[in-house]
Amino acid sequence: MLAAQSPTPATPADEVRLTQENRAAIRCSAAFAIIAHLQSTGDESARKWPDLGPRGREFFVVALAQVMDQTGLDRNGVAQLVGDEARRLRDEGAVDAVMPACLVMLEASGV
């Protein structure tokens, strides 16, 4: 009887199929988190982008909640994907390359 009441375990992050929209939300959330952090520490390289404080956080929350709803991932699974993407963006020096498209996505989100 207890097994019937237990919640279904979340899908592991490495087993989930992401749509193009899910991947873009994860990529832009990671990029916004990186830029917002750099802006909060006064890093000169982040000054070329609009302030991402509250708006970037709101996008992060809303977009990743949608990814959770659409994929069945829990917070830990989504956090793993965003963390992996943030590392990839930093390692490849790709944050500045994705930011223009991410800012368009931010505007389109209405956040």
N, C-alpha and C positions, 0 to 999 in steps of 0.2 A: 504494500500500500504506500509506503514512503517513496518508493521508486516512481510511482505514478505522479507524485506531487513534486518531485524534484524538477527544477528547471532544466531545459535542454541545454547541454553545454554549447558554448559558442564555437563557431568554426575557427580552426587554427588559421592564422594569417597566411601561412604558406600554402594553404589548400584552397583559398578563396579565388574565385574568378572575378576580376575587376573589369568594369566597363571603362571605356575611354573617359567618360565623365568622372567616374570614381578616381581614376589615375590622375586626372587633371586636378581634382579637388585635393587629393593627397599632395601632389607636387606643389600646388600653390599654397596650401596650408604650411608646408615645410618651408617654402621660400619666404612667406610672410613672417613666420616665426624667427627665421634667421635674421631678416632685415630688421624686424621690430627689436630683437635683442641687440643688434649692433647699434640701432638708433638710441636705445635706452642707455648704452654705455658711452655714447658720444662718438662713436666711430665715424670718421670723416667719409669713409666709402659709402655709408648708408644715407648720407645727406642728400644724395641725388634723387632719392625716392620720396614720395609723399609720406607723411607720418602714418605709420601703420598701427599705432597703439590700439585704441578701442575698436576701430573698424576692422583691423586685421584679426583681432581676437574674436570678434563677433563672427566674421567669416569662418575662422577656424572652427568654432563651436558648431555653427549651423551646417557647414559643409561636411564635417566629420560625423555629425549626428546622422546626416543623410546616408553617408557611406555605411555606417553601422546598420541603419534600417534596411538598406538595400542588399547588404552582404551577409548579415547575420553575425558579423564580427562584434566582439565586446570591446570595451575601452582599451584593454591591454593589446588586443589584436590590432586595432587601429593605431594605437600609440607605437607599436612595433613598426608598422608600415610607414608612418610619418617619420619616425626616427631613422629608419633605413634610407628613406628618400632624402632627408636632410643631410645625412652623411654623404650620400651620392652627390648631391648638389655641391656640397663643400669640396669634396675630394676632386670633382671634375671642374671646379671653378665655374659652375653653370648657373649660379643664382642670378647674376645680372642678365643672362641670356633668357631666362624664363620669366623674369619680372614684367616685361611689357605685356605679354599675353595674360599673366596673372592679374595685372591691374585691370585689364579689360574684363576678365572674369569677375573681379571684385565689383566693378561698376555694374555689370549685368545682374549681379546677385541682388542688388537693391539694398545691401547692408550699409 
